Every structure is written in C-alpha cells, then in structure tokens.
Amino acid sequence: MNKRIALSHQSDSSKLKPTAWYFLKAMAQFLFSPELRLGRADIPPTRHEISDDFCGVCVATSPDPDCDVYILQSLQELGLQHVRLDYGYDSPDLHGARLLETLLCQGYRVMLHLVQPLEEAAAMERPAARARWQDFVETALDRWGSRVELVEIGSTVNRRRWAGYTPAGFIACWQTAYTAASMRGLKISGPNISDFEPLYTIALLDILKSMGQSPEYYTDNLFVERVIQPEAYDHRV
C-alpha cells in the first residue's frame, strides 16, 4: 500500500528554527545533570557478551559489476553480515541499487543511508527542496524499506561546509524521513554528527526527543586520524 503523506511542517516554518540559544540551553542542562558525573560509565559489566551485530562495514561499488563480486568475496572473508550503504538521489538508476539488491538477496543486513546532494541539503528550508526530499525518501522506502535492517538519516550535520545543512534545514530533513519511516514501521538511526561534538549531540538529540522523534540508534561520523582516543576519553566528549 502506498503510504504517501502530507507533512504539516512544510507549511509551518516557525517549527524549523532551532536557535543558538536552544543549543546553549541544552548544553547547560547537561553540564548540570547527573549523567555527566557517572564515572567509568563506558566500562561494560563483567561477563559482557558481544552481540553478532557489533561490527559491520560501509560498502560502495562502481559501474563495473566485478566490483560487486569483489565486495561480496571480501565480506565473506571477513565473516561480516552487517553493511551500510549510501543511497542518494541518483542511486535508483545506477550501480548503488544493483549492489543493494545483491546484498539483500544474499541475506546481508543493511543499514540504508539516505543521502542528499549538497545543494539539496543546503536548500531544505525551502518547500520545493523538502518536497523533492519527501518524494525521494518515500520512493526509496517503498522499494527497499521492508528488506533493510534500518534507515540512517543525516550526514555530518554539524559541518555545513561538508553536508550543506542549516540546523533548521536538518530538522526539516529529519521530520520528513522519520515520519515516512514510522508510517512503514521501520527503524531509523542518526543524526550522524561528526566527531561526537557535545554541543550538537546534546542539543540535536534533545530537539528530536522534544519532537517525539528520537532515533532508535545514535550514529556518529568519527574521523579516526584526528580522534584517536576511545570516545569516553576524548576531550570533546
């Protein structure tokens, strides 16, 4: 059944303006909260069992189908069953969809990362861009949603130069995708904040929680060549 929906946020821009004050307020609330004082909270309990979905890998391919073969062979050698794949506006007609179909047919558990082009992300405060994003998301979820493990939304959202999002633009992006995924009973993850930056992590998760749209899984984009410590000991966390 086609579950296309009309989103009320498209006509109410006042709900899409998370301000610098909101970010600072969320950060201040956290600084005075008990969570900040939980010592050694990163250490797992004794006899902690590592689940089989602990490790996965991001995959991508090329127009050459032999690249798919190489990727599948590598996954088999590594013994991995969980993969993450970027899926953008041009993916439905290109090799990304070919690899995705192959992975799903062979039983791999896929995190489908829905990605906007830079210029589209930068325009997400405009109704036309939001309409294009909604059409892309719903088309992708109608085609793949019932077969993937979960959906990821967001791409280094605290790096406007890289991803294109304003805070309000990303909230519009999230509302659209979250609503579409929820209507289909799908799990959603995000918001893919770069380097665990506390101000964005705390404030964005607080905003999403206040909207009743918290991700089921939190995702981060960690640049390991610059951040070499375990995240619990990183100076920015």
Salt bridges, closest charged atoms under 4 A:
ASP12 OD2 - LYS15 NZ 3.68
ASP68 OD2 - ARG98 NE 2.78
ASP86 OD1 - ARG84 NH1 3.92
ASP86 OD1 - HIS113 ND1 2.67
GLU101 OE1 - ARG147 NH1 2.93
GLU120 OE1 - ARG132 NE 2.91
GLU125 OE1 - LYS17 NZ 2.67
ASP135 OD1 - ARG4 NH1 3.16
GLU138 OE1 - ARG4 NH1 3.60
ASP142 OD2 - ARG4 NH2 3.69
ASP142 OD1 - ARG184 NH2 2.99
GLU149 OE2 - ARG109 NH2 2.76
GLU152 OE1 - ARG84 NE 2.61
ASP195 OD2 - ARG159 NH2 3.87
ASP195 OD2 - ARG226 NH2 2.82
ASP195 OD2 - ARG236 NH1 3.91
GLU197 OE2 - ARG159 NH2 2.83
GLU225 OE2 - ARG226 NH1 3.78
ASP234 OD2 - ARG236 NE 3.50
